[in-house]
Amino acid sequence: MGTLPFDIRNIQWSTLDDLPHVAYHVCAVDKEKRIVDILFKFDANAKIVLHRHKADYITFVVQGELRLYRPNGELKEIRPVGSYVEGKANGEPHTEGGGDQDVIAFFSNRNVDNLVYEILDENLATVATFGMADFKALMEAQAPQPSTTVA
């Protein structure tokens, strides 16, 4: 049986000028539960910026394959559609992106103290950060998701 594409018609994707090859939709930010849930869409055959996860996380690949690369560009791991992976905060810095098609992955960041991601330069120095407050602001700036009310 072939792979069916994930229907993204009702997802309002956003981008940031300084972060090429990735679109996002912030699903939830819960300060009390310390959770930030995000859908990411990574471009096919491209890599996003070098970064480090600053919170524990879970990924679920919804479409395509998620490719992870070490800081030197070496392919580290391929996560096919349907992969569910748990990761710990402060792991190895990496880049990631899609395989031969855009990849869509759900990231559930857990136990967030403040920071979710550190953006790094080629020397692994922090050049930017994204925290819970940043994702809350991004979520509030998004267009509301469509919903259907059943009478």
Buried (B, 14 or more C-beta within 10 A) or exposed (E): EEEEEBEBEEBEBEEEEEBEBBBBBBBEBEEEEBBBBBBBBBBBEBBBBBBBBBBBBBBBBBBBBBBBBBBEEEEBEEBEBEBEBEBEBEEEBBBBBBBEBBBBBBBBBBEBEEBBBBBBEEEEEEEBBBBBEBBBEBBEEBEEEEEEEEE
